Amino acid sequence: MKIALYSRPENPSLPIITDELHRRGLDFTLNPESPAGHDLALSFGGDGTFLSTVRKMGESHIPILGINSGRLGFMAAVALEDISAAMDELRDGRYTIEERTLLQIEGGVQGLAVNEFTIQKNGTAMVSVEIGIDGENVATYWADGVIVSTSTGSTAYSMSVGGAILAPGCRCLILSPIAPHNLNIRPLVVPDTSVVTLRVETRNGEQAIATIDNRERTVANGTIFSLAKATHMLRVIRPAGNSFYKTLRNKLLWGVDARNNN
């Protein structure tokens, strides 16, 4: 088994993962230019490192294990304190591979999204975004912006604006307004087989901001975007001792009594 290990070279915790790999005799390359010739990838850092690793994978279909050396982190689901057990499970083949939807964006920007695509205001004035699904006009959102999230991204920006949390196996997209002016608008969940179109209108012909995960650029008033499920899936390694629900409990402190008992 040959492993592609991706991490920021200046990450102070990097020796922890390299020592764990050396101790088990696991063959790895640190930050290779290409994933070709590797069986799997390790992303060591936070969610930003994970997103960068996915972009490096391209369409190679190599599965990725995310190990969190930072703070919150949902995609890098293995905590630093669990790294030894996770490496044993990886070495022994005690893991599953989850396939997750990637979002292909065309229009004013192009690219693949792991978490979400957003169109947002660029300034103080809200924007209007016309939403279409499979060629049918659905609604116009007057808001600070709109998020179109994958199931993977449901624990990212979408969650912060009140979108539902979806288990990774859900083949869905979530359309969530950001600070909507029309308060009867609510997040909408649609199948990931849907083709979603968004047309942005700004006041006074101003530009708007479009983002694909952690990348952004300005776009012209009236730009139309088309979003559809990518032709390939993201493959995520889930060690035997780890689960999505365990991650939710640990990261969101579900079940922790936060009341002051003093």
N, C-alpha and C positions, 0 to 999 in steps of 0.2 A: 504494500500500500504506500503510495507516494502522496504527500500532502503539500498543498500550496498554503502557506501561512501568510496572511495579510495583516499588517499592523503598522501604526506609525512608528518609525524607527526610534523616536524620542520618547515613546511610551515607557515610563519608569518600571512598569510591571512586566515588560516583555520578557525578562529573564525567567519569570515564573513559568510561562508557557513553554519556552524553549527547553528549560530543565526537565519539565514533565515529559516532553516528547523524547528527549535524549535518554531519559531513564528507562523508557519503554522500548527503546531501539526503533522508534518510528522515523521513517525517512521523510524529511520535509525540506522545502525551499522557502526562504523568507522573501516575500514580495517579488515573486517572479514576474517577468514582463508579460508572460502568457500562461494561462492555466493548462495549455496543451501538455499531455504526458502525465498529468496529475489525476488521482482518483477522487479526491475530495479537497475542499478548501476549508480553512479555519479563518474566521474573522475575529481578531482579538482587539477589542476596544469598546466603543459604544455603538449606538445605532448608525451614526455617521460613517464609521468604519465599515459597518455591515453594508450600507448602501453603496459605498465605494467598491467594496468587494464584488457585489452583484454586477456592477457595471463592468468590472474587469472580466467577469465570467463570460459576458456576451451570451451567445447561444450555445455554449459548450455543454449545458445540461449537467455540469459537475455539481454535486450537492454541497451545501454550505452549512457549517456549524458556527453559530455565533457565541462567543464567550465575552462576557461583559466585564471589562476592567474599569468602567467608568461609574456613572451614577444610575439613572433609572433603567433605561434599556429594556425594550420588549423583544426586538428582533435578536439581539445578542442575549439570549435567554438564560444561558448557563452562568451562574454567579461565580465570582473569583474563588470563593471558599469551596465551591463544588467542583473545581477543575480537576482534581485528582481522580475522583470517581468518574467524571465524564470521560477522561482520557482512558481509563480502564475499559469503560463501556465501548468507546470508539475502537480501541485495539482489539477487543473481543468480538466486535460486530454486533453488540447488543444495542441496537438503535433502529429507529424507523425513519423513513424519508417521507416528508409531507410535500405534496405538490400544491403550489399556491399561484393564484392568478396574477399576472403582470398586465399592466395597462399600456396600450400603445396610443400615443397622442400624435395627432396630425393637425396641421393648420398653422397658426401663428408661431407655434413652437412644435418641435418634433422630438420624440424620445420615448423611452420606457420608464414607467413609474412602478416602483415597488409599493410605496405607501399611498401616494395621492397626487392628483393634479388639482391646482387651484387657479382661479382667476379672481383678482382682488383689486380694490381701488388703489390709485396712486396719488394720495393726497387726502383731503378731508371729506370730499363729496363722495357719497355712495355711488355704486354702479347699478345698472340693471342688466340681468343676465337671462336671456331667453333659453329655456331648456327644452330640448327635443329628445325623445326616446324612440328609436326604431322608426324615425320619420314622422312621428306624431308630436305635435306641439303639446307640452305638458303644463308649463307655467313660466311666468316671468318673475324672477327674484329681484326685488329692490333691497340691496344689502351692501355690506362692506365687501362681500365676495361670496364665492361658492366653492366648496370642496367636493371633489369626486374621489372617493376613497375605495381601495381594495379591502378585502377582509384583513389582510396583514396590517394595513394602515388604520384599521378601526381603533387601535390603541394609541394612535398618534394624534395629529392635528384634529381629526374628525371627532375623537373622544372629547377634546377640550371645548368643542362647540355644541356638545350634547348629542352627538351621533351614537348609534348603538354600537356595543362591542360585539364583534362577530368571531366565532371560533374559526381557526384557519381553514377548516374543511368546508366552510360555507362558500359556495360559488356565487358571490353577490358583490354588488357595488353599492356604496352609500353616497347619496347626494345630500350634502348638508349646507344650509346657508350660514354665512358668518354675519352675526348681528343683523338679522333681517328687519326691514322696516315694516313689512306686512307680516304681523305676528301670527297669522293663521298658517303660514308656511312652516312645515316641519321636515326633518330629515326623511328621505325616501330611500327605501332599499329595493333594488332591482336586480334581476339575474345578470351574471357577468357575461352572458351572451348578448346583452343589449348593446346597441350602438348609441352612444350619448353625444348629442351636439350641444354646444354652448355658443351663444352669440352675445358679446359684451358691448354695451352702450355706456358711454361716459358723458358727463356734463361738459359742455363747451369743447368737445372734441379732444379732451385730454387723453393721455395714454393710460393703460391699465398695466397691472403686473400679473404675469403668468408664472407659475412655478411647477416644476416636476420634481417631487421629493425636495431635496435641499438645494436645487438649482433654480434660479429665477432670471427673467428678462422682461423688459417692457414691450408692450404690444400696442398696436394702433386701435383707436376707437373703431368699432364695427367688426373686429376680427372674429372669425368663426373657427371653432375647434371641433374636431371629431375624435371621440375616444372609443376604443374597442379592445376587447381581450386580445392580448398578444398571441402569436402563433406558438410560442413555447412557454413553459411554466417555470417558475422559480422552485427549486428543489431544496428543502430545508431539512437538515439532520436534527432529529429529536432523540437524544440519549434515553435509555430505558428509565433512568431515575428522574427524568424531567417531563413535565407536561404543561400544556397551555394554561390549565386551571391553577396549577401550582405557581406558575409565573404570575398570574393575576393576583392570587392571594398574597404573594410575597411583595410584589411591586406596589399594589394598591392598598395593602394592609387590610384586606377584607378579613373580617373576623377579629380584628384587633379592637378592643374597647378603648376608645380615645377619651372617654370621660375622665374627668379629674376625680379621683376617689379620695382625695385628701379631705 
